Amino acid sequence: MIDVYFTPTPNGHKVSIMLEETGLPHRLINMDMLKGDHLTPEYRRINPNGRLPAIVDHEPINGPEADSEPLPVFESGAILLYLAEKSGQLLPDDPRRRSQAQQWLMWQMASFGPMQGQAHHFIRYAPEGQTYPVERYRNETIRLLNVLNGRLSETDYLAEEYSVADIATWPWARAVRAIGLTLEDYPAVQRWFDEIAQRPAVISGTDVKNAANLSSARPVLSQEQWSNLFGKNMLNAPSR
Ligand SMILES: N[C@@H](CCC(=O)N[C@@H](CS)C(=O)NCC(=O)O)C(=O)O
């Protein structure tokens, strides 16, 4: 059984989609970031970075030094690779495609997610009127959408076949609407997005119960909630 410390955001949906695709037995543990569930010492023993998602595999992959200790895994990209190895699915066997899947997964983790994440922060959460960071991260997201569109104009999926790279990138392509962008401007991305959206595992992995807040309205947070996400509570969380 795999415990998934989950919140319905693009990073959380990567893992819920992957688990639906692979059929690995799991249970979702809903974490309320506004209440600071991710800041507790117990959770930071699972994810020292204090972010979501993370998993704990109670029957970890056996290796030469296998033991029966549950294995915590943090960072959504590392979780996808772990689940791909465990299930033997969604990481291509062919070395060229395998490398492509790893490259595009790293691209999502290092660029498409973080840059867009900053755009979400400055457009939806930060005090209004900060034009420089809004333009900087929105433009960077547009640049990355053009990169994605270029790749998907050449090939059906990021690594030629459907893989962890698509699973990592799709929820972030879905999120661009919350910062006022539309996939209609990126026809190859739109074609790829619509096709993946029809997969049963993607539908169940992002079902209504787990819906991300993708409206472009600015969320209203109490001081405590703000602090749990961006302020002092987050900084002062004890690590042990
Ligand atoms: N690189 C990390 C990013 C994780 C991340 O930033 N998660 C967000 C939710 S999508 C979070 O935990 N936010 C809580 C906070 O910022 O305090 C991953 O891919 O797992």
The ligand as an SDF file (V2000), in Angstrom:
LIG
                    3D

 20 19  0  0  0  0  0  0  0  0999 V2000
    9.2810   20.6320   -6.5580 N   0  0  0  0  0  0  0  0  0  0  0  0
    8.2310   20.2200   -5.6630 C   0  0  0  0  0  0  0  0  0  0  0  0
    7.2610   21.3770   -5.4870 C   0  0  0  0  0  0  0  0  0  0  0  0
    6.2410   21.0680   -4.4210 C   0  0  0  0  0  0  0  0  0  0  0  0
    5.4020   22.2820   -4.0690 C   0  0  0  0  0  0  0  0  0  0  0  0
    5.8330   23.4470   -4.1530 O   0  0  0  0  0  0  0  0  0  0  0  0
    4.1900   21.9850   -3.6400 N   0  0  0  0  0  0  0  0  0  0  0  0
    3.2530   23.0190   -3.2400 C   0  0  0  0  0  0  0  0  0  0  0  0
    1.8630   22.5690   -3.5820 C   0  0  0  0  0  0  0  0  0  0  0  0
    1.7330   22.3250   -5.3150 S   0  0  0  0  0  0  0  0  0  0  0  0
    3.3370   23.2130   -1.7420 C   0  0  0  0  0  0  0  0  0  0  0  0
    3.5710   22.2740   -1.0160 O   0  0  0  0  0  0  0  0  0  0  0  0
    3.1030   24.4100   -1.2700 N   0  0  0  0  0  0  0  0  0  0  0  0
    3.0750   24.6720    0.1410 C   0  0  0  0  0  0  0  0  0  0  0  0
    3.8710   25.8590    0.4940 C   0  0  0  0  0  0  0  0  0  0  0  0
    4.2740   26.5750   -0.4220 O   0  0  0  0  0  0  0  0  0  0  0  0
    4.1020   26.0670    1.6780 O   0  0  0  0  0  0  0  0  0  0  0  0
    7.5300   18.9950   -6.2590 C   0  0  0  0  0  0  0  0  0  0  0  0
    7.4270   18.9370   -7.4750 O   0  0  0  0  0  0  0  0  0  0  0  0
    7.1050   18.1020   -5.4940 O   0  0  0  0  0  0  0  0  0  0  0  0
  1  2  1  0
  2  3  1  0
  2 18  1  0
  3  4  1  0
  4  5  1  0
  5  6  2  0
  5  7  1  0
  7  8  1  0
  8  9  1  0
  8 11  1  0
  9 10  1  0
 11 12  2  0
 11 13  1  0
 13 14  1  0
 14 15  1  0
 15 16  2  0
 15 17  1  0
 18 19  2  0
 18 20  1  0
M  END
$$$$
